[in-house]
Amino acid sequence: MTHLRKTMLEELERRNFSQNTIRTYVRIVEDFARYFHRQPDQLGPEHIREYQAHLFRQRKLAANTVTQHVAAIRFLFVKTLKKPWSVAETPYPKRAVRLPAILSQDEVACLIDAALNPFHRVVLMTLYATGVRRAELTHLKISDIDSQRMVIHIQGGKGRKDRDVMLSPKLLEALREHWRGLRRKPRVWLFPGNRWHTGDQPIHTNVVWQACQQAAHRAGIQKELHPHTLRHCFATHLLEAGADLRTIQLLLGHRDLEKTTIYLHLSQRHLNATASPLDALPLKVEPTQDK
């Protein structure tokens, strides 16, 4: 391990960054240096500018992904190398705001029913019933299920924040059925890894991804779908059922309410409650033309 890498790891760890963020930042800096075939401390603003253009032009990365690259390189320069950083010379790219795809409740039911196996089924049910992120799902522990209070404890979520979400009676029964079907009862993890789900480590996030992809294919759903889609469905369907934005914000673990307001654009109840101004115009009925 080089001195620079060791220093950067120390700076990340003492700020209590998550392991996932640490791995991502280190990988980005390695790619940055590899592109120029030089050590990171030998690079400057002109290299960052060129690299940003490369990420957009050649690698075709989305603006949000490029923003993450810039954040990692900025951390390297400002916190590790103690070099000045000019926002004017290295701006964050303008972020594109795109509305996510949303499944109807019937489509969600079809997706769950099309699960490849019972394990995938309970994974999909948990995603939709709780709105958890896939990494949060993989790290759920048996002790997180509180059937007395009917809540699930989400520990160490994004931003290292804990929160509670509702425990659906239907999900509780599915989890108990999942437990009864395991060959070896796990001591810690709700969804243990390995082929027969008897491992001492939790499942990988790729298992959750595959569960969604395979079920979508089997259900014939053409919309772009991934585990986070069920999180969006959870929030949108709650909003359509009358839940307020503040409650949904707490359930999702959003730091800012503004981030939660995107679901106003997705809720059919809110969209249909507002009439188009065209409907208020006193238009004359256009006569039909004879063919």
Order of alpha helices (4+ residues) and beta strands (2+ residues): alpha-alpha-alpha-alpha-alpha-alpha-alpha-beta-beta-beta-alpha-alpha-alpha-alpha-alpha-alpha
